[in-house]
Structure formats: C-alpha cells, structure tokens
Amino acid sequence: MKRRTAHWAGAERREDGTGRPTARSGRRRGERSPAAGPLWERRLRRKDVRAVAEVRAELRALLAGWGGPGRAETAELLTSELVTNALVHTDGGAVVSARFDGGPAALATGRLRVEVRDFLARHPRAPTPGARADNGTGPSACQEAATSGRGLSLVHALADGWGVRAHGVGKAVWFELDAQEP
C-alpha cells in the first residue's frame, strides 16, 4: 500500500520508493507562486525521534542535484538538529518544511529555507559562545563532555541565515542556505 509521508506543493513523494517527486500540473488555491519553488512538508508525531532519520532521508532525496559541494549535507545536518530539538524539548509534535526560492531553477541553484514548527511558545536559547567554567578558565568539563546542547550553535555557525519566529500557539525555528557557499 502506498502511504503518503510528505507533501511538496506541486509534487508528491510516496513511501514505496518510486523515485524523485513528480510535478503536478496547475496550482491549487494557497500554493506558493512558481518563483517560490517547491515546498516539502512533513508532520512529526510527539517524541518520535525515529522520524529524524526519515526526515534526513526525505530531505536528501529532495536535495539531490541541489547546491555546491557539501551544501546538501549541511542542510541535512542542520535540519536534523532542529527536528531533534523540537521533538526532544517540547511535549508536542512538529512540522518540518523546506522550500526553495529561485523560480524554475530553484531545485538546482535556489536558496533553501528549512523551518521546524512546534507547539511550545518558549523560544530556544543558543549556548553562549565561549561560556566559562565557574572558575572563569574555559568551558566546564561538563560542557565539553556533553553530548547535546550544540544544535543551535551549529545552525548559527553553518547557516547563511537563521532565526525564530512566533507562530500560532508555538514557534518556528528556521535556517536558510544558498546553493553555493558565499
């Protein structure tokens, strides 16, 4: 049975692995204009951290042929960080979306915007760069040994732009990447 797992405005992808998304003709009410490029969206259930790998795989398929060396991999990494944050640090599910700006050539050379919306209004706090240990000498041993807490630092360091905006009952954390490294 084919089950729909993600939605692209103007294209569909099915779980059965039939390949790249295929375009639909015409536009429906509410779809983005052609200049905005394709939109991919996926809803994630509450605390479903297994979905992080699935989102990465779907994004990898979407980004095939997009951008310069390493750009698609950077997008995958940053997306998985934001999705993980939303699923681990909130009590609800999340919605992840990706879209390209750049018209007809967007899938190859457009600017990518990924957004992860959750249902918790509290905004995330990025770790302070250069945070000092209690004695002021450098990062504490606990900070250096931590296996979490670096996601927003990665987004800040690697994205061409990023931010947080309020939406409805929650927030959206987003980042943008140009197809070519600036």
Buried (B, 14 or more C-beta within 10 A) or exposed (E): EEEEBBBBBBBBBBEEEEEEBEEEEEEEEEBBEEEBBBBBBBBBEEEEEEBBEBBBEBBBBBBEEBBEEEBBEBBBBBBBBBBBBBBEEBEBBBBBBBBBBBEEEBBEBBBBBBBBBBBBEEEBEBBEEEEEEEEEEEBBEEBEEEEEEBBBBBBBEBBBEBEEEEBEEBBBBBBBBBBEEE
